[in-house]
Amino acid sequence: MKLGGNIELLGFDELETSELIVLKKIIGNYARKFSDALGEDYKKLTLHLKKVHGAKSHKYEINATLEGKKTYKSEVTEVNLFVCIADVFKKIESQVIK
C-alpha cells in the first residue's frame, strides 16, 4: 500500500479501517517532519508491520526505513499498535534531527 509517492506500507492491509485512518495521519505527519528536516535528501519512508503471536498475547513489530542521503532504520515490538508506531518514529527522529 502506498501513501503518496514516497511512503510505502507493508503488512498494513489486515488492519481495521478505523485503525488505518488514524495510522495514516500519524505516518503522514512524521513523513512531513522528516521531509522538512532532510529537504531534498528525503527519498522514501517504508514501514513493515508484522504481527508476532506469543503464548499469551499478540504483539506488533514495526520495521521502519527512512531513505535519504543516509539510510535510517528502526524496529520496535509492542502490544499496542499506536505506541509501537510512535516509538519507531521517535527512534528515527532521534537519528535524523540531532
Order of alpha helices (4+ residues) and beta strands (2+ residues): beta-beta-alpha-beta-beta-beta-alpha
